[in-house]
Amino acid sequence: MTSLKILTLIGIVGTLIFGMLLPCDSPTQKKAKPRILVSSDIGGTDPDDFQSMIHLLMYSDLFQIEGLVSSPFGNGRIRNILDMLDLYEKDLPELKPQFPNLTHPDSLRAVCKQGTKLEAPYKGYDTATEGSEWIIKCAKNTTDQPLWVLVWGGLEDLAQALHDAPEIEKNIRVYWIGGPNKKWSINAYAYIAKNHPNLWMIEANATYRGWFMDSESPPKFKGKSYYNNFIQGRGALGKNFKNHYNGEIKMGDTPSLAYLMNGDPNNPMGESWGGSFTPIKYSARTIFQGNSSKNDSVAAYAELEWRFKGPDLNFPQDSTCFTLEISNQSWPGYHLGNGIYGVRYSSKKPETGSYVTKSSIPELDGQKGQFVSTTPWPGKATPDDYPLGSNWYSDRSSPDLFIQEQQGAKTISKHREAFLSDWAKRWQSINK
């Protein structure tokens, strides 16, 4: 063997040995950025989505952002997302030197879509929207990565997409901020739980609250202190942040993003900035034939449905025939056929609820009752429950993981100092 061949062989062997010695997290072995699509009710009934959108934009270098869908409760529209992108563009020149891979605003504007503007009727879906069609398009993209659908509000556009293209179920993973959103989105939720029990789903009804329940945080992170210490005076985004909750950290939807930032997203039972979850085999559901009373105990976050008898009238499908009022809020009721009328509701926390119905139909007007919802969710199994597959996860029920009445919240709050410290470094790159 010639000396040249020997030297070449030594070089090849040395390269192979060096490659074997590289650590698993070596920069030469870059992990693919998670593919995400965010469905947000920004501009709707809760201003915390503006805070979460600011956070998302400042970390856009960590993700392949394939969709920003406006799915509002209330007056929110795609314009609210575009307004935040305008602010982000103003601060980008200062963020870029330290975080050069932040996504260009025009790339994000191109994937902004308008979703549904109304809650789903009783059947759980209605008509396709630009947002639901974009979910389908992204989910069908040929790739070996799942599409993470991060739902910050209602499930309407996701339910519509699954109805119109059920085959996308296997291509997506969902992290949903439930709780209050489940209350408003109960018909869409019922459709998904019944028809897509094998969906890969994290249903965070209470865990997410650990993001803003700051009882265990250092003083500099409590209340408005974080804003005063790290955000105030920093660029267009920092100025806007003050407009939402007066600068006090809420960002209740951000755990869905943080789940992909720290920890193994393939293992919901592990540790993560976005919480730790447990598999659930059923989604709690109770059907009342007529009125309920305070002797009726149900699981918090469960689907509650009241069915009343009335005249067999010829109402157009999915038209509201009566309303159910609880705590000065109303839910639409529908004619299910054969003189049976139904309405769904879900409590966003443990509560003793009282309701009354209102309708121009005498038999449906003035129906009254109560119920008591308790933790832990999903509670004791009942025949009405929706059976679920092996990849549906929700809040951990261990008592030591509660913060007050919020189930599983400590699985996020324990990381609060770490993730807020990390975010503070990004804010510091924007000059005062």
N, C-alpha and C positions, 0 to 999 in steps of 0.2 A: 504493500500500500504506500503510495507517495505521501510525502510530508504534507502536501496541500490537502489531500483527502483526509489525512489524520486531523489536521487543524479544523477542517470543515466539520468533521464528525464531532470533535470536542465542542465546537460552537453550538451545534444542534443540541447535544446532550445538555450543555450548560443552560441553554435557553429553556429546555423542557423542565430542568430541575428548578430554575428560578421561577418559572410559571407555577410549578406545584407548591412553591413556598409562599406565594402571594396569599394574603389573608382573604377570607370570603367577602369582606366588605371593601376590598381594594377599589380605588377609583377607576382602575382599568376594567372592572367588571360592573359597569353601570347598570342599575336596575331601570327597567322601563317605567316611565311616569304613569301613574294610574290614570285611566280614562274616566272623566267625570262629566255628568250632566246634572245641573242644579235646577230644580223646580222650586221657585220662590214666590211667596205672597208679599214680596216687597211692595211697600206703598199701600198695603191693605190695612187690616185692623190692628196690627202690632208693628211698631217702628223698629223692632230689634233686627229685622232683616237688613236694614241699611248698615248697621254695625257689622253684621256677618258678611255683607258684600264687600265692605272695606277690607276686612280681614282676608277674604278670599283673594281679592285683587292683589294684595300685598304679598301673597304666597303663590301667585299664579305660576311661578317658575317651577313649582313642584308637581304640576299636573298637566295633563292634556285636557284642556277644557273644551268639550265638544258641544255644549249647549248651555244657555242661560235662558230658562223659560219662565215667563211671568204667569203664575197660576194664582191669582189673588183671591182673598176674601175681602170684599169691599172695593175700594176705588183704585187699587194698584194696577199699573199697566207697564208695558215694556219700556215706556219712557222713563220710568224710575230707575231701571237698570242702566239705560243709556246715559242718564244724568250722572250716575256714579262713575261710569267709564270716562266721562268728560273730566271729572275731578282727578281720577287716577292718571289720566294723560298729563295733567298739569304737574303732578308730583313725580312722574316717571323719570325725568332727567336726573333727579337727585337720588332716586332709588337704584337706577341702572348701574352706576359704578360699582356698588357693592353686590348687587344681585343682577348680573348682566343677562340672565335668561328669563327675566320677567316677560310675560306675554304682551305682544303689541296690542294696544287698544283696538285697532282696526280688525285684528283677528277675532277679538271677542265680540265686537259689534256684529260681525258676520254670522255669529251663531246665536244671537239674541232672537227669541221667538215669542209671540204672544200665544198664551194658552187660554184655557177656558176662563170666562168671567163670572160664571155662575156655579153654584154647588150642583152636584149630580142629583137627579131625581131618584125615586125609590129603586129603580132597577140598577143604579150605580154607574151608569154611563149615559151619554147623550149623542152628540155628533162630534166628528173629528175636528181638531183645531190645528193651527200651525204648530203649536207646541207638542201635541200628541203625535202628529205625523213626524216631527223631528226626532222624538224619542225612538220611534220605529226605525227611522233612517239610520240613526246612530247605532242602535242595537244590532242592526243588520250588517254593519261594516265588517268586512272580513279581517279578523285579527285573532290572535290567540289570547287576548286579554278580555276580561268581562268589562262591560260598561257599568260603572257605579252611578246609579241614579240617586242623588242626594235630595230628598224631598223636605223642604223647609216649610211647607204649608200643607195644602190639601192634596189628596191622592187622585183628584179628578183626571188630570191629563195622563197619569200613569195608568189608571183604570181604563181610560179610553184606548190607550195604546195597546194594552193587553187584550182588550175586547176585539180590536180591529186586527191585531196581528198576534194571536196567542203564542205563536212559535218563538217570539222574542224572549219568552220567560227564561229560557235556558241560557240566554246571553247576557242577562243583567243581574246585578246585585243591588239591593235597595237598602239604604239607611234612611229611615223616616223618623222625623221628630213628631211623635204622636201627641198624647195628652190633649191639650186644647184643640189642636188640629184634627184629632180624631173625632172630637165632638162635632165640629163643623162638617167634617168629611165622612160622616158615618156611612152614608149610602155607598160611596165609592169604596170605602174599606170593606163593607159587607160583601160587595161584588168580588173583590180580590180574594178575601179569605175563603169565600165559598168556591170560587171557580179556579183559583190559582194557589192552592195550599202548598204546592211544591216550590213556590217562588223563594229565592234566597233573600231573606228579609230580616233586617234588624228593626224592630218596633220599639223605639225608645219613648215610652210614655212618661217616665219620670227621671230616668238616669241623667238626661241632658241638663237637668236643673243644677247638677253639681258644678256646671260651668260658671254659674253666677251666684250661687249661694256661698258667700265668702266667709262664713263663720270660722273657717280653719286657715284663712289666709293671713300672711304678714300684714301689718298695718298699712304699708305703702301700696298694697293691692286692694284694700277694702273700699267699698263705696265709690266715691268720686276720686279717691286718692290716685288710682291708676291713671285716670285722665290727667289729673294735675301734674303727676310726676313724669309721665312718658308721652302723652299725646298733645297736650295743650300747646298751641302755637306752631305745630308742625304741619305746614303745607295746607293744601286745599282739602285733603282727606281729614286731617286733624281738625280743621275748622268745622267741617260738616259733622264730624262725630259728636260734637257738642249739641247738635240739634236733636239728638235721639236719646231720650231718658236723661237729658241734661248732662250727657257725658258719662253717666254711670254705666259700668259694664253690664250688659245683659247678653246679647249675642247668643240667644238660646238655640240657634240652628247651627252654630259653628262646630259643635261636637261631631257632626256628620263629616266635616272636612278633617278635623283633628284626628278622627279615627284612622284616616289614611296617612297621616303625617308621622305617627309614632306608634310602634307596635306592629304586629302581624295581622293585617286585615283579613287574612284567610282563617283566622282563629278568633271568633268573637268572644270566646271564653277566656282569652288571654288579657294581658294588661295593655292598655292603650289610653292615649289622651282623650279619646272619644268614648271611653267607658268599657266595661266588661259586662258580658251578657250571658244568659243561659238559654238553652233550647226550651221551647214550650211545645207541647204536643197538641194543644187545642187553644182556640181563642174563645174566651168566655162570652156567652150570649144567653139572654133570658127573654122569653116571650111571655107577656102577660095577656091573657084572654080577658079583657076588661081592665078595670082599674087595679092598681097596686096600693099597698099601704106601708106604713113605717115598720110593719112586721116583716116586710119583704127585704131580705138582705142580699145584695148582689156584689160582685167584684167591681171595684173602681176600674175605669177604662173599659169595662165590658160593653158590648152592644146590648142596649135595652130596647125592646120593641113592645108597644102597646097595640092591641088589635081590638077594635070596637065594631059592634053590629049596628047597621043602619040601613036605610032604603037602598035597593039595588038600582041606583041611578046611572044613566049613561054619560059618565064623565069622559072627556078626552084623556087618553093615556098620559100619565105623568103630570096631570094638572093637580094643583093643590086644592084639597077639599076642606081642610081644617088645619089649625095650627096647635102645637103643644107649646105652652109657655112655661119656662123654668127660669127663675131669677131674672125676670125682665128680658129674656131672650126667647126667640121663637124658632120652632122647627116645623117644616111642612109635613103634613099628613096626606095620604093618597088613598084612592079607592083601589083595593086589590082585586076586586071582582066579587060577584055574588053577595053584595051587601056587606062585605068585610072591609074595614078601613084600618090602615096601619101607619105608624109613625115610629121613627128610630131616634135614639139619643144615646150619648155616651158621656159619663161624668169624667171631668178632667182631673179629679182628685177625690179622695174620700169625702163624702158629704151626705147630709140628710137633705134630700131634695123634695120639693113640693111642686106640683104641676097643675095646670088647668088648661082645658081645651077651649078653642073658640072656633065657631063655624056658623054659617047661615043654615046649616042642616040641624034641626032641633035635636035629633038623637046624638049628635056629636058635639053639641055646644054645652059647655059648663061641666064636662067630665073632670073630676078632681081626684087626686091621690098623692101618695108619698112613696119614698123608697129610701133605703140606706145603703150606700156603697162603701165598701171597706177594702183595705189591703190585707194580705198581698194579692196582687194580680198574678196569674189569672184566676186564683181561687179554686174552690172545689168544683170538679167537673160536673156538668149537667147534660141531660139529653139534647138540649138546644145548642150546645157548643159547636163551633166549626172545628173539625179535626184538621190538623196541620201536618205537613211533611217534616223531614228531618233537618231542614235548614231555615227554620223560622226561630228567631231569637228575640228575647225581650229582657226587661229589667230583672236583675238578681233580687231574690226575695229574702235573703238573709237579713234578720233584724239589725245586725251590726253595720249594714251597708246603707241604712236609711239615714237621711238628714231630715229631722222632724218627720213629716208624713211622706216624704219623697223617696220612693223605693229605688234602691240602687245608686243614689246620687253620689255616695262616697267613692264609687269607682271612678268618678271623674274629678271630684273635688280634691282628691289626694294628689292629683297632678297639676293643680291650678297654678302653683308658683312656677313650675317648670314651663308650662306653655305660655304663661303671661310674660315670663322673663325672656323667652325666645322671641315673642312678638315685640317686646320693648326694644330689642336690638334692631329690628327693622324700622321702627319709628325713629330711632336715633340717626338713621341715615338721611332723614329729611331735616334740613336745617330750620331752626326757628327764625 
